[in-house]
């Protein structure tokens, strides 16, 4: 098996760093927060994954999954030292704060051409960044909201939002330093998801097949 350098294999960790039945799921948070999502324990409301790079037979399991009840599953691939599945539970406040980072109209509606344009502008504005070579690796975040508030006054909210945003792993550092608040929000949200994989309260539940 060919394995990337640590920086490319888990850029989110070194550089920027799997159902249960339910009935009548609740929706949260309160209306004051401006957005809503399913509280169902089997509903993935946020998901972070990596793709590409130089890993042969890459593990398709998402790195981080956040469920509507606050449960988080972190999956380290078998070729990593910490291989296995880990779980933790977010408080309501932690969950809502994490979701709020992404629950913005400009983030859930941004398209690929606009994203590329903003990244190009950010590289010019912020100057050169020297991240490790990502070898075509991408980081993707997927989100599900029942509603997200619209920016325009009196405009109806966006409903049944399901969105996937993928960027080169090296673009997250650019996004953090970008003048665009949209890029800043996406990059900050990705980093928050990555930070969950470093939480001291992670409980190991499997060894990942080792």
Buried (B, 14 or more C-beta within 10 A) or exposed (E): EEEBEBBBBBBBBEBBBEEEEBEEBEEBBEEEBBBBBBBBBBBBBBBBBBBBBBBEEBBEBBBBBBBBBBBBBBBBBBBBEBBBBBBBEBEEEBBBBBBBBBBBBBBBBBEEEEBEEBBEBBBEEBEEEEBBBBBEBBBBBBBBBBBBBBEEEEEEBBEEBEBEBBBBBBBBBBBBBBEBEBBBBBBBBBBBBBBBBEEEEBEEEEEBEE
